Amino acid sequence: MRASPGAGETVTLKPVGSVIGTWRIGQNVTAFQGVGLGSLVPDMGFHQELRCEIGDNVILGTGCKVLGPWRIGDNVTAGVNSVVFGSVEDPIKQFSASRRARLRSLR
């Protein structure tokens, strides 16, 4: 894992099969097994503009993938096996489907 976690707060990782390579992980984040966070291209220099950022109070379901310079906002739940193709603002739940992700506002 290479990331900058939130200041003194809880980051719960279930690391079996997970790759955590974000630029920043917020406070109170839970990432289940098989989560992939990182860059779309090989980036051994760990450049911020190529990495994703995870907000506060986020749940990343088993197998969730966030690859690229996207931001997952605060209070977002990414469903099991979801693939994030762009930034997700808060508060939104993202549910996965077999071939595409559906977004639903919590308002």
Secondary structure, DSSP 8 states (H G I E B T S, - for coil): ---EE-TT--EEE--TT-EE--SEE-SSEEE-TT-EEE-SS--TT--GGGS-EE-SS-EE-TT-EEESS-EE-TT-EE-TT-EE-S-B-SSEEEEE-SS-EEEEE--
